[in-house]
Amino acid sequence: MTKRISRFTVIAILAGLSTSPSLAQGGEGRTECRDLPTHAQLQAALKAARAQPNGGFNLDMWATVVNRDGVVCAVAFTGTERGDQWPGSRVISAQKAYTANAFSLPGLALSTANLFTAVQPGGTLYGLQHSNPINTLAAYKDPATKFGQSDDPMVGERVGGVNVFGGGLGLYNSQRRLVGGIGVSGDSSCADHNIAWRTRHALTLDFVPAGVSGEADRPDNIVYDIAAGIGQGTGSSSSGWGHPRCSAAATSISQTLSFTR
């Protein structure tokens, strides 16, 4: 009898969990997305940014926006269908958004590109890339037919993950309040950064207060100051925040990006 009651209790608990309000069903995460772009706004800005020369392979892209709590608010892609861009880049874009938000502050923005050198062995943030593991149940939840749509299964979920190359940026509104992060993936990491930058600018969420790039007008821009082994990620970065070069074009374009507001 005791065993039977125990089984029924477990079933009841599981049933309660399955029917209780979740972030994806309009709970905490969805209400906290009100200051962030909708799916349609994100997709339009991403497509416009991807259409410009970005120094990569001219590939279709994924983008994810998270709120300040790291909860996914929108996921979009630029192609006609979800298979037009690297399938693996959907989750990478969410990682980048989570990372940029998680390691930016109201007074200091860190792009994912800024983290590359610091997480290398012997770096000041070595091991950071192993923290905040991905919530795989949220990241790979079905149905795949909804990936990149307004009701993408990641929406309302906290996917987590840490990414340490270009493509993730903090989002700062016109009151200079940090409201979340954006992650873009699908091309070279340097092109991802350029596309993320242009997408953020189009969404008018680039009122960035300060950063580590050394550029007063682009404080969280990608930094290309790795002295040796360029392209392989080796060598020293004079600033400590350097990122490998992907192409001469991407490097040049990073210096023509719009100033932050």
Secondary structure, 3 states (H helix, E strand, C coil): CHHHHHHHHHHHHHHHHHHCCCHHHCCHHHHCCCCCCCHHHHHHHHHHHHCCCCCCCCCCCEEEEEECCCCEEEEEECCCCHHHCCCCHHHHHHHHHHHHHHCCECCECCCHHHHCHHHCCCCCCCCHHHCCCCCHHHHCCCCHHHCCCCCCCCCCCCCCCCCCCCCEEEEECCCCCEEEEEEEECCCHHHHHHHHHHHHHHCCCECCCCCCCCCCCCCCCCCCCECCCCCCCCCCECCCCCCCCCCHHHHHHHCCCCCCC
